[in-house]
Amino acid sequence: MRPSRIAAFFFLSVAPLVALAPLSAFARTLDYPDGVNVMASYFGRDRGNLPIGWDLMRRFPNIGTVRIEIEPDEGVALSTMQAWIRGASASGCRVIVTHHCYKDNGSDDPEAVQKAARWWRENYAELAKAGPFAINLINEWGSHDLTAEAFAAAYNRALPVIREFYDGPVIVDIPGWAQETVTAAKASPLIKDDNIVFSIHIYSSNYVVNGPHHWMQPQDLVEFAKVGRPVMIGEFGGMREGGADWRALVAQAKALGWTVLAWAWNGDGEGMNMVWPQWGDNPAPEAYWPSPYFGDVYAFLGESVRPQLSLSVGGSGITLGSEASLFTYAVHSTGGWSVSTEPGADWIEWMNPSQGWGDSQVTFSVRENPSKEGRSAVVTVRCAGIVRKFTIHQNRAEAK
């Protein structure tokens, strides 16, 4: 037996329903295409020396930039760092390399910025042999409480060190874990270097303490576009808790013409990984495939087709007889998807596959219903922020 194949098509865009300010005369950005972040430094016995998945990345044309985070305190070999740069360049991507020391994230110690600058002076020449890249001086330095004057002073000490060997654009994460737009705007005229690009990181947890004192809003980006320097979104992701509408914020950044980089291709410890397996689970897989999270962020890169999801089920669900058997339904999507059942559906023994990419047949098994009562279970399918639900109902046992 099999359920009806009548298709019920539902399309929903992930684009937020907000009024977006258009490209401003003030808005400038790094002249790089949109892309992704890679954080491999924390994984594998030979730190970071693992398959990145460049072949899979090449299949997605809207990934044009790779921001590579290097943790210098994890014992990553210089040859491994070079391999990352070489791999990204060979994939046709522009490259940004970031000094990322997790102990210095949110730090207000100016010595952390100086230490990063010295690391760049010691390693830039060798890294550059693997291919050209832009320097992101240090990841997320500065707390929400850091003053504009202290922020500018730290960079005014560190940037001259960088200029001893590098004359390209230096990407500067704004303070407050790259969230404090008002502080950065006040610091901008105090920073002497004319070739910097401010970088904002966008998550639901974004909060602007100085100035408006609220969850970050699209208008905060519009105001920051007036800073008179290029701005980009160095990271954005969608799985943290908070009151900021990350989709609306990224959509506003896109409307301003800014380069945006999704977090993360792989290497995030909170599950925000665009490919599976996650390195935290398996640092040396034989192959990768897009995760359900992939479509949620890829939708904002380049001129992506907006995600779509539909299910081929009869009406609003599937009705089965009481006997045990195998059944199928179809998932049609333009991105990664996952399937789950709500509690109380243990009579549905399994669904295979439980996640995938694009169109697929999902097979499921049910136990025989010996009861004189029918039973129902809700199945949820998720893709790039789109949620579809349908009911599987199994009729009661026939009287004999």
Secondary structure, DSSP 8 states (H G I E B T S, - for coil): -------B------S--S------TT----S---EEEE--TT-TTTTT-S---HHHHTT-TT--EEEEEE-GGGT--HHHHHHHHHHHHHTT-EEEEEE--GGGTT---HHHHHHHHHHHHHHHHHHHTT---EEE-STT-S-TT--HHHHHHHHHHHHHHHTTT--S-EEEE-HHHHT-HHHHHHHGGG---SSEEEEEEE-TT-EETTTT-EE--HHHHHHHGGGSS-EEEEEE-S-S-SS--HHHHHHHHHHTT--EEEEEEE--TTS--SEES-TTT-SS-S--EE-HHHHHHHTTSTT-----EEEE-STTEEEE-SS-EEEEEEEEESSEEEEEE-TT-TTEEEEE-SEEESSEEEEEEE----SSS-EEEEEEEEETTEEEEEEEEE------
